[in-house]
């Protein structure tokens, strides 16, 4: 049975039952109005409405609507406790809630796609040959069983990954000296890697091919970035934004990314821009002129090349593994007093980084023989 055949088994009635069962199992039964849940959580209704909407959830305009569960009440009590502890500045609580909501929404969209495909596939296997569709109770038992086997483990994994990332973030930021400027502003190298011709490419390939390409892109860039002590800030379609605390690490990331993508003829070329300077870290994202410079250098770079700003070029000067060439006729918009430089390796690395990159998307050509 093909995936399309499996999806055809999920009638609107079956989908509705799955949705209702997911809500009942994961959240519980709706019991409280806005006023009731606010009173029980120790928050003002207006504040609950603002926080709930910032987290990405709709609040019914009818004040008598019963829309909150015991799980929602527990979440709001945790929010109240965190805010009451002083861990979050009151002026930043809505922004913090919005950032959390957006991050979790993206994660849940991805997880739901996996989970729903698994549920439909399993339902098709169990009931695909039956002459009549499964009863609601059968679907409920089936979904309950899958959630018990999958959801609890996924929730535990997410909790541990949060702790692991919290330690990694602390290790990156705690090395700065006490009192060294604003606690949220830190010197970083910010980079962007962008696939050239992505928009035109999406018009020529189907959704499955695009999915394979994006998987390859994200896997390749994240592997290279983390291997050299950098971290991904965000990925938006055909572009990844990353950061590093070390100029040499950032340069190695950029050059290895170019080497990895140049190895496959039918994979779009990359253009990369790097800039060094103070960046404002805010809710998992970075802001400031260093981000703007890196983005504009990326837009100005030729396919397969790396452009860096003057400050990063100065930090790399004298390192034998890099070559820097000033671009005399290029001036980055709004930063006219900064010169751009092309970054190249001084020689081919002794180790073959291509062996560590993920395989190319299906249908792409194999890399050329280096000895040819």
PLY file of the C-alpha trace (Angstrom):
ply
format ascii 1.0
element vertex 372
property float x
property float y
property float z
element edge 371
property int vertex1
property int vertex2
end_header
0.00 0.00 0.00
1.42 3.36 -1.03
1.42 6.44 1.26
-1.35 7.99 -0.84
-3.43 4.83 -0.39
-2.82 5.00 3.35
-3.92 8.62 3.54
-7.10 7.80 1.64
-8.21 5.55 4.52
-8.37 8.57 6.89
-11.93 9.79 6.31
-13.04 13.14 7.78
-14.89 11.23 10.50
-11.77 9.25 11.44
-9.66 12.43 11.48
-12.21 14.18 13.72
-12.14 11.26 16.15
-8.34 11.25 16.22
-8.28 15.00 16.95
-10.79 14.68 19.78
-8.92 11.75 21.28
-5.57 13.54 21.07
-7.01 16.52 22.95
-8.65 14.36 25.61
-5.51 12.29 26.20
-2.92 15.06 26.05
-4.81 17.97 27.62
-7.79 16.59 29.49
-11.38 17.82 29.50
-12.25 21.51 29.17
-13.57 22.69 32.54
-12.90 26.40 33.14
-13.80 29.80 31.74
-11.21 32.56 31.46
-12.32 34.12 34.74
-12.29 30.78 36.57
-8.85 29.72 35.39
-7.43 33.18 36.12
-8.76 33.11 39.69
-7.39 29.61 40.30
-3.98 30.53 38.84
-3.76 33.77 40.81
-3.56 36.00 37.72
-5.75 38.76 36.35
-8.00 37.65 33.44
-6.53 40.35 31.20
-3.05 39.08 31.92
-4.07 35.48 31.26
-5.58 36.52 27.93
-2.40 38.38 26.91
-0.11 35.53 27.95
-2.28 32.83 26.35
-2.47 34.70 23.06
1.29 35.39 23.16
1.81 31.65 23.57
-0.11 31.19 20.32
-3.55 30.09 21.54
-6.94 31.60 20.77
-9.04 32.98 23.62
-12.78 32.79 23.01
-14.43 36.22 22.97
-17.36 34.79 24.95
-16.51 35.26 28.65
-18.70 32.27 29.52
-16.95 29.88 27.13
-15.48 26.80 28.84
-12.09 26.42 27.15
-9.37 25.68 29.74
-8.38 22.23 31.04
-6.69 21.12 34.25
-3.48 20.93 32.22
-3.92 24.56 31.15
-4.48 25.53 34.78
-1.26 23.78 35.79
0.64 25.59 33.03
-0.72 28.97 34.10
0.17 28.29 37.73
3.73 27.49 36.62
3.81 30.73 34.64
2.59 32.66 37.69
5.26 31.01 39.88
8.04 31.82 37.39
6.90 35.43 37.07
6.52 35.73 40.83
10.06 34.47 41.40
11.48 37.46 39.54
13.27 35.22 37.03
11.60 37.10 34.17
11.42 40.88 34.07
7.74 41.96 33.94
8.45 44.14 30.91
9.68 41.07 29.01
7.07 38.49 30.00
4.89 38.87 26.89
7.91 38.75 24.58
9.20 35.68 26.41
5.81 33.97 26.11
5.66 34.80 22.41
9.14 33.38 21.80
8.29 30.20 23.70
5.01 29.82 21.85
6.59 30.25 18.43
9.35 27.75 19.18
6.97 25.13 20.52
4.50 25.69 17.69
7.18 24.91 15.11
8.27 21.83 17.04
4.71 20.56 17.40
3.97 21.09 13.69
6.88 18.80 12.83
5.97 16.23 15.48
2.31 16.19 14.50
3.23 15.47 10.90
5.22 12.45 12.06
2.66 11.29 14.59
-0.39 11.70 12.37
1.32 9.85 9.51
2.16 7.03 11.91
-1.41 6.87 13.25
-2.94 6.83 9.77
-0.43 4.23 8.59
-1.18 1.98 11.55
-4.94 2.42 11.12
-4.62 1.52 7.44
-2.64 -1.60 8.30
-5.16 -2.67 10.93
-8.38 -1.71 9.15
-7.45 -1.07 5.52
-8.91 -4.36 4.31
-12.01 -4.18 6.50
-15.34 -3.78 4.73
-16.50 -1.18 7.25
-14.55 1.70 8.87
-13.38 1.25 12.47
-15.68 2.21 15.30
-14.93 5.33 17.32
-14.03 3.25 20.36
-11.54 1.21 18.33
-9.86 4.40 17.13
-9.75 5.77 20.68
-8.08 2.62 22.01
-5.67 2.64 19.09
-4.67 6.29 19.56
-4.39 5.84 23.34
-2.00 2.93 22.81
0.17 4.89 20.37
0.30 7.92 22.66
1.29 5.78 25.64
4.13 4.30 23.61
5.27 7.49 21.86
4.06 10.69 23.53
5.46 10.00 27.00
8.88 9.18 25.59
8.82 12.23 23.33
7.91 14.48 26.27
10.71 13.02 28.38
13.17 13.44 25.50
12.15 17.09 25.02
12.69 17.78 28.71
16.17 16.31 28.62
17.08 18.09 25.37
16.02 21.37 26.98
18.36 20.71 29.92
21.17 19.71 27.56
20.78 22.85 25.46
20.54 24.99 28.60
23.93 23.67 29.74
25.42 24.25 26.28
24.11 27.82 26.19
25.39 28.47 29.70
28.83 27.17 28.74
28.93 29.51 25.74
27.95 32.61 27.71
29.56 32.02 31.10
33.10 32.33 29.77
32.74 36.10 29.46
34.20 38.18 32.28
31.83 39.60 34.86
30.69 43.11 34.04
31.85 42.94 30.44
29.20 45.12 28.86
25.48 44.40 28.65
24.58 40.88 29.79
22.61 40.31 26.59
25.20 41.74 24.18
28.25 39.65 23.32
30.97 39.63 20.67
30.18 36.99 18.06
30.79 36.01 14.48
27.43 35.82 12.70
27.03 34.01 9.42
24.40 33.25 6.79
24.50 30.46 4.21
22.03 30.76 1.37
21.21 28.35 -1.49
21.57 30.10 -4.84
18.66 29.82 -7.26
16.35 28.26 -4.69
13.23 30.12 -5.85
13.66 29.04 -9.46
14.46 25.50 -8.35
11.20 25.17 -6.41
9.31 25.80 -9.64
10.96 22.83 -11.34
10.85 20.10 -8.69
7.96 18.46 -6.86
7.23 18.50 -3.14
9.01 15.20 -2.44
12.19 16.35 -4.19
12.06 19.67 -2.36
11.66 17.86 0.97
14.74 15.73 0.23
16.75 18.80 -0.76
15.83 20.72 2.40
16.60 17.69 4.58
20.02 17.43 2.94
20.65 21.17 3.36
19.66 21.25 7.03
21.57 18.07 7.89
24.71 19.21 6.09
24.84 22.71 7.55
23.98 21.68 11.10
26.62 18.94 11.02
29.36 21.27 9.84
28.36 24.10 12.19
28.25 21.99 15.35
31.44 20.15 14.40
33.31 23.46 14.64
31.75 24.65 17.91
29.18 26.93 16.29
25.41 26.80 16.69
22.41 27.27 14.45
20.31 30.33 15.25
17.52 29.52 12.79
16.80 27.98 9.43
14.34 29.67 7.09
13.75 27.68 3.93
16.88 27.99 1.84
18.94 29.96 4.37
20.58 29.18 7.69
21.79 31.73 10.23
24.54 30.60 12.57
26.96 32.01 15.13
30.38 31.28 16.58
32.43 32.76 19.36
35.70 32.19 17.52
36.83 33.74 14.24
38.82 30.69 13.12
35.93 28.32 13.88
33.55 30.55 11.90
35.91 30.62 8.91
36.28 26.85 9.00
32.50 26.45 9.07
32.07 28.64 5.99
34.81 26.97 3.96
33.74 23.45 4.88
30.14 24.24 3.95
31.32 25.41 0.54
33.45 22.30 0.08
30.57 20.02 1.07
28.09 21.56 -1.36
30.59 21.93 -4.21
31.06 18.15 -4.13
27.63 17.51 -5.65
26.96 18.87 -9.12
23.15 19.07 -8.93
22.93 20.55 -5.43
22.50 24.37 -5.47
25.64 26.35 -4.75
25.93 28.31 -1.52
26.83 31.91 -0.91
28.01 32.76 2.57
28.55 35.99 4.46
30.33 36.40 7.82
30.65 39.43 10.07
32.19 39.96 13.48
31.00 42.28 16.24
28.67 42.75 19.20
25.30 41.02 18.84
22.20 41.40 20.96
20.92 37.97 22.03
17.16 38.09 22.50
14.94 35.02 22.99
17.12 32.70 20.94
17.70 35.14 18.09
20.46 37.68 17.36
20.12 41.34 16.44
22.36 44.27 15.65
24.49 45.72 12.88
26.70 42.62 12.77
23.63 40.59 11.71
22.73 43.14 9.03
26.28 43.19 7.66
26.46 39.39 7.49
23.11 39.23 5.69
24.13 41.86 3.13
27.49 40.24 2.51
25.65 36.99 1.82
23.44 38.73 -0.72
26.49 40.24 -2.42
28.57 37.04 -2.49
29.01 35.09 -5.72
27.80 31.46 -5.81
30.36 29.22 -4.13
32.16 32.07 -2.36
32.52 33.43 1.17
32.57 37.15 1.95
33.70 38.47 5.33
33.74 41.91 6.85
36.83 43.94 7.71
36.77 43.12 11.41
36.69 39.38 10.84
39.36 39.64 8.16
41.63 41.36 10.68
41.04 38.57 13.19
41.97 35.94 10.58
45.08 37.76 9.33
48.18 35.68 9.92
46.43 32.30 10.05
48.18 30.02 7.55
45.06 28.06 6.60
43.23 31.09 5.15
43.69 33.51 2.27
41.96 36.89 2.19
41.48 39.12 -0.85
39.97 42.59 -0.57
37.04 43.25 -2.88
37.84 46.72 -4.16
34.62 47.48 -6.02
32.17 46.17 -3.43
30.64 48.36 -0.78
27.97 46.92 1.47
24.84 49.07 1.60
24.67 51.37 4.65
28.16 50.28 5.74
30.30 52.31 3.37
33.34 52.52 5.62
33.72 48.73 5.83
35.56 46.76 3.14
34.58 43.22 2.21
37.04 40.36 1.73
36.82 37.03 -0.09
37.80 34.16 2.20
39.49 31.09 0.69
41.47 28.16 2.09
45.23 28.51 1.62
45.41 24.84 0.63
43.16 21.82 0.47
42.68 20.37 3.97
44.54 17.15 4.64
41.37 15.51 5.91
38.47 14.95 3.51
35.49 16.69 5.13
33.24 15.43 2.36
33.33 11.98 3.88
31.52 13.37 6.92
28.70 15.12 5.07
25.29 13.51 4.53
24.63 11.87 1.15
23.27 14.11 -1.61
19.56 14.30 -2.38
18.17 11.45 -4.47
18.91 11.94 -8.14
21.96 14.19 -7.67
25.24 13.37 -9.31
28.04 11.79 -7.33
31.02 14.02 -6.53
33.75 14.14 -9.11
36.87 12.11 -8.48
39.37 14.50 -6.86
42.17 12.78 -8.73
40.57 13.36 -12.14
0 1
1 2
2 3
3 4
4 5
5 6
6 7
7 8
8 9
9 10
10 11
11 12
12 13
13 14
14 15
15 16
16 17
17 18
18 19
19 20
20 21
21 22
22 23
23 24
24 25
25 26
26 27
27 28
28 29
29 30
30 31
31 32
32 33
33 34
34 35
35 36
36 37
37 38
38 39
39 40
40 41
41 42
42 43
43 44
44 45
45 46
46 47
47 48
48 49
49 50
50 51
51 52
52 53
53 54
54 55
55 56
56 57
57 58
58 59
59 60
60 61
61 62
62 63
63 64
64 65
65 66
66 67
67 68
68 69
69 70
70 71
71 72
72 73
73 74
74 75
75 76
76 77
77 78
78 79
79 80
80 81
81 82
82 83
83 84
84 85
85 86
86 87
87 88
88 89
89 90
90 91
91 92
92 93
93 94
94 95
95 96
96 97
97 98
98 99
99 100
100 101
101 102
102 103
103 104
104 105
105 106
106 107
107 108
108 109
109 110
110 111
111 112
112 113
113 114
114 115
115 116
116 117
117 118
118 119
119 120
120 121
121 122
122 123
123 124
124 125
125 126
126 127
127 128
128 129
129 130
130 131
131 132
132 133
133 134
134 135
135 136
136 137
137 138
138 139
139 140
140 141
141 142
142 143
143 144
144 145
145 146
146 147
147 148
148 149
149 150
150 151
151 152
152 153
153 154
154 155
155 156
156 157
157 158
158 159
159 160
160 161
161 162
162 163
163 164
164 165
165 166
166 167
167 168
168 169
169 170
170 171
171 172
172 173
173 174
174 175
175 176
176 177
177 178
178 179
179 180
180 181
181 182
182 183
183 184
184 185
185 186
186 187
187 188
188 189
189 190
190 191
191 192
192 193
193 194
194 195
195 196
196 197
197 198
198 199
199 200
200 201
201 202
202 203
203 204
204 205
205 206
206 207
207 208
208 209
209 210
210 211
211 212
212 213
213 214
214 215
215 216
216 217
217 218
218 219
219 220
220 221
221 222
222 223
223 224
224 225
225 226
226 227
227 228
228 229
229 230
230 231
231 232
232 233
233 234
234 235
235 236
236 237
237 238
238 239
239 240
240 241
241 242
242 243
243 244
244 245
245 246
246 247
247 248
248 249
249 250
250 251
251 252
252 253
253 254
254 255
255 256
256 257
257 258
258 259
259 260
260 261
261 262
262 263
263 264
264 265
265 266
266 267
267 268
268 269
269 270
270 271
271 272
272 273
273 274
274 275
275 276
276 277
277 278
278 279
279 280
280 281
281 282
282 283
283 284
284 285
285 286
286 287
287 288
288 289
289 290
290 291
291 292
292 293
293 294
294 295
295 296
296 297
297 298
298 299
299 300
300 301
301 302
302 303
303 304
304 305
305 306
306 307
307 308
308 309
309 310
310 311
311 312
312 313
313 314
314 315
315 316
316 317
317 318
318 319
319 320
320 321
321 322
322 323
323 324
324 325
325 326
326 327
327 328
328 329
329 330
330 331
331 332
332 333
333 334
334 335
335 336
336 337
337 338
338 339
339 340
340 341
341 342
342 343
343 344
344 345
345 346
346 347
347 348
348 349
349 350
350 351
351 352
352 353
353 354
354 355
355 356
356 357
357 358
358 359
359 360
360 361
361 362
362 363
363 364
364 365
365 366
366 367
367 368
368 369
369 370
370 371
